[in-house]
Amino acid sequence: MLIAFLLLLAAGAVNAAVYCNSSQSCPQDKPCCSQYGECGSGSYCLGGCNPAFSYNIKACMPMPMCKDSSTSFKNYSSKLGKMSEYLGDAEDSDWIYEGYTLDYDDKDDDALILAMPKNTAGTVISSTRYIWYGKVSAKLKSSHLGGVVTAFILFSSVQDEIDFEYVGADLETVQTNYYFQGTLNYTNSKNISASDTFENYHTYEVDWHEDHVTWSVDGVAGRTLFKNQTYNETTDSYDFPQTPARVQISLWPGGDAANPPGTIAWAGGLINW
């Protein structure tokens, strides 16, 4: 019994998760820091691999370059690659996913649904190619109800972020925000008004330039941020998103009971699963 227990302990030590962040890089045997801050190899070294927290800058595979494209998500669930099986070939899959998707085929509405079954972490789809400045738009409906959050974002491997977020408890407001290399400064958020984002399709657009970014809804600019507005005197740098990013659309449980109280309150309260 003692020997078996010791073997279990040893196995647990071998398989224990190793995390990476600004104060701890990945070890050589698990060289790549994933988007979720966990070290590993293989798929960890592909989309979302953070070179800043990996074993070294060469641990992450090169990022596939953006190209002009347009995707219709009609009958598309079978065309999505699984994030866990993606091998880095952007020619093989334009979009990959983690979570739960299904096709919605209706006489008035052909779409891809991102689903969030009870007590799950929701769903995210990601482009396999990276954009480094350019224009990206998505025609979508948000989810609804308190605690449920929909997002359309540009997210880089070093956690630069430009986003639209939709809180299900407030369907007349579209939130815009940006982050620089993972620094969670929530004061950067600004709102744009829109008619019911759950009942109505809107086209949301991010127009990203080297010196500014503009968020638009249905062709109307709702916010413009200039790089020179983001100067940080402490670091003598600009806290402006400026690294290649993937396009991501997601549905996630901001109101899950395991989240911090501030996140739950922002998301509109606990989810009624």
C-alpha positions in Angstrom: 0.0 0.0 0.0 2.8 2.4 0.9 4.7 1.6 -2.4 1.5 2.2 -4.4 0.9 5.5 -2.6 4.4 6.7 -3.3 4.0 5.7 -7.0 0.8 7.8 -7.2 2.6 10.7 -5.6 5.4 10.4 -8.1 3.0 10.2 -11.0 1.2 13.3 -9.7 4.4 15.2 -9.5 5.3 14.3 -13.1 1.9 15.3 -14.4 1.4 18.4 -12.3 0.6 21.6 -14.3 3.4 24.1 -14.6 2.2 27.8 -14.9 3.9 30.7 -16.6 3.6 34.4 -16.0 5.7 37.6 -15.8 7.7 36.3 -12.8 8.1 32.6 -14.0 9.0 31.3 -17.4 8.5 27.8 -18.7 11.1 25.1 -18.1 13.0 23.5 -21.0 11.0 20.3 -20.9 7.7 22.2 -21.2 9.0 25.2 -23.1 5.8 26.9 -24.4 3.5 29.2 -22.4 -0.1 28.8 -23.7 -2.7 31.6 -23.9 -4.0 30.3 -20.6 -0.7 30.6 -18.8 0.2 26.9 -18.7 3.5 25.4 -19.9 3.7 22.5 -22.3 4.8 21.3 -25.7 3.2 20.4 -29.0 -0.1 22.4 -29.4 1.1 24.7 -26.6 3.7 26.1 -29.1 1.1 27.0 -31.7 -1.6 29.7 -31.7 -1.6 31.8 -28.6 1.9 30.7 -27.4 3.4 33.6 -25.4 7.1 34.1 -26.2 7.6 36.5 -23.3 6.8 33.7 -20.7 8.1 30.7 -22.7 11.5 29.0 -22.1 12.9 31.3 -24.9 11.6 33.3 -27.8 12.3 30.4 -30.2 10.0 28.0 -28.3 6.8 29.3 -30.0 6.2 28.4 -33.7 6.1 31.3 -36.2 2.7 33.1 -36.5 0.9 32.5 -39.8 0.5 35.8 -41.7 -2.9 37.4 -42.3 -4.5 37.5 -45.7 -7.6 39.2 -46.9 -10.6 36.9 -46.3 -14.3 36.6 -45.6 -16.0 33.7 -43.9 -19.6 32.7 -44.0 -20.4 30.6 -41.0 -23.4 28.9 -42.7 -23.1 25.1 -42.1 -19.6 25.7 -40.8 -19.4 23.6 -37.6 -17.9 20.6 -39.4 -15.3 22.9 -41.0 -13.9 24.2 -37.7 -10.7 22.6 -36.6 -10.3 21.5 -33.0 -7.9 23.7 -31.0 -6.5 20.6 -29.3 -5.7 18.9 -32.7 -4.5 22.0 -34.6 -1.0 21.4 -36.0 -0.1 24.9 -37.1 -1.1 24.6 -40.8 -3.3 27.7 -41.4 -4.0 26.4 -44.9 -5.8 23.5 -43.4 -8.1 25.4 -41.0 -9.1 29.1 -41.2 -10.8 28.8 -37.7 -10.3 26.5 -34.8 -12.5 26.1 -31.7 -12.6 25.0 -28.1 -15.9 24.3 -26.5 -19.3 23.7 -28.1 -20.6 24.8 -31.5 -23.5 23.9 -33.7 -25.1 25.0 -36.9 -28.4 27.0 -36.8 -30.3 26.6 -40.1 -33.5 28.6 -40.3 -35.3 30.1 -43.3 -34.4 33.6 -42.0 -31.1 32.9 -40.2 -28.2 30.7 -41.2 -25.5 30.9 -38.5 -22.9 29.2 -36.3 -24.0 29.0 -32.6 -21.4 29.2 -29.8 -22.9 27.3 -26.9 -22.3 27.1 -23.2 -23.8 24.0 -21.6 -24.5 24.0 -17.9 -21.4 24.5 -15.7 -18.9 24.7 -18.6 -16.4 27.4 -19.5 -18.2 28.2 -22.8 -16.8 28.4 -26.3 -14.1 30.3 -28.3 -13.3 30.3 -32.0 -10.0 31.7 -33.1 -8.5 32.6 -36.5 -5.4 30.6 -37.3 -3.8 33.6 -38.9 -2.6 36.7 -37.2 -3.3 40.3 -38.1 -0.9 43.1 -37.5 -2.9 46.3 -38.2 -5.9 46.1 -40.5 -9.7 46.1 -40.5 -11.8 43.2 -39.1 -15.6 43.0 -38.8 -18.1 40.4 -37.6 -21.8 40.2 -38.0 -23.2 38.6 -34.9 -25.9 38.5 -32.2 -24.8 38.4 -28.5 -26.1 36.0 -26.0 -28.3 37.3 -23.1 -29.2 37.0 -19.4 -27.2 38.0 -16.3 -23.7 36.6 -16.0 -23.3 35.6 -19.7 -20.7 37.4 -21.7 -20.1 37.5 -25.5 -16.9 38.8 -26.9 -15.4 39.7 -30.3 -11.7 40.6 -29.8 -8.2 40.8 -31.3 -5.8 39.0 -29.0 -2.1 38.8 -29.3 0.3 36.1 -28.0 1.7 38.6 -25.5 -1.8 39.6 -24.5 -2.3 42.9 -26.3 -6.1 43.1 -26.7 -8.7 45.1 -28.6 -12.3 44.1 -27.8 -16.0 44.4 -28.1 -17.8 42.8 -25.2 -21.5 42.2 -24.6 -22.9 41.7 -21.1 -26.1 39.7 -21.3 -27.8 41.8 -18.6 -27.5 45.0 -20.7 -28.4 44.4 -24.3 -28.5 48.1 -25.3 -24.8 48.6 -24.5 -21.7 47.5 -26.4 -18.5 47.7 -24.3 -15.2 48.5 -26.0 -11.8 48.1 -24.3 -8.1 47.5 -24.9 -5.3 46.1 -22.9 -1.5 46.2 -23.2 0.4 43.0 -22.6 -2.0 41.6 -20.1 -2.2 44.6 -17.8 -5.9 44.6 -16.6 -6.7 48.3 -16.7 -10.5 48.4 -16.6 -10.6 52.2 -16.7 -9.9 52.0 -20.5 -13.5 50.8 -21.2 -15.9 53.0 -23.1 -19.5 52.2 -24.1 -21.3 52.4 -27.5 -25.1 52.3 -27.6 -26.9 49.8 -29.9 -30.4 48.3 -30.3 -31.0 44.9 -28.6 -27.8 43.0 -29.3 -29.5 39.6 -28.7 -32.5 40.2 -31.0 -30.7 42.0 -33.7 -27.7 41.4 -35.9 -25.2 44.2 -36.0 -21.9 44.5 -37.8 -19.0 45.3 -35.4 -15.7 46.5 -36.8 -12.2 47.2 -35.5 -10.0 49.4 -37.7 -6.5 49.0 -36.3 -3.7 51.3 -37.4 -0.1 51.8 -36.1 -1.2 55.1 -34.4 -4.9 54.6 -33.7 -7.8 52.2 -33.4 -11.5 52.8 -34.2 -14.5 50.8 -33.0 -17.6 51.0 -35.2 -21.1 49.6 -35.1 -23.1 49.2 -38.4 -20.6 51.5 -40.1 -20.8 54.3 -37.6 -17.6 55.0 -35.6 -18.3 54.9 -31.9 -14.9 55.4 -30.5 -11.3 56.2 -31.6 -8.2 55.7 -29.5 -4.9 57.4 -30.5 -1.6 55.8 -29.5 -0.4 59.1 -28.1 -3.2 59.0 -25.6 -1.8 55.8 -24.1 1.7 57.2 -23.0 2.8 55.7 -19.7 5.2 58.1 -17.9 6.3 55.4 -15.4 7.5 53.0 -18.1 8.3 55.6 -20.8 6.3 53.6 -23.3 2.9 53.6 -25.0 0.4 51.1 -23.6 -1.2 50.6 -27.0 -1.9 47.2 -28.6 0.9 46.8 -31.2 1.7 43.1 -31.6 0.2 40.6 -34.1 -3.1 39.3 -32.9 -5.6 36.5 -33.7 -9.3 37.2 -34.1 -11.5 35.5 -31.5 -15.2 35.3 -30.8 -16.3 33.8 -27.6 -19.1 33.0 -25.1 -18.1 32.7 -21.5 -19.6 32.5 -18.0 -18.5 35.8 -16.4 -21.1 35.1 -13.7 -19.8 31.7 -12.7 -19.6 31.4 -8.9 -15.9 30.5 -9.1 -15.0 33.9 -10.5 -13.9 37.0 -8.4 -16.8 39.0 -7.0 -15.9 42.0 -9.2 -16.1 39.9 -12.4 -19.5 38.5 -11.4 -20.9 42.0 -10.6 -19.6 43.3 -14.0 -21.1 40.4 -15.8 -24.6 41.1 -14.3 -24.6 38.7 -11.4 -24.5 34.9 -11.0 -25.7 32.8 -14.0 -29.0 31.1 -13.6 -27.9 27.9 -15.3 
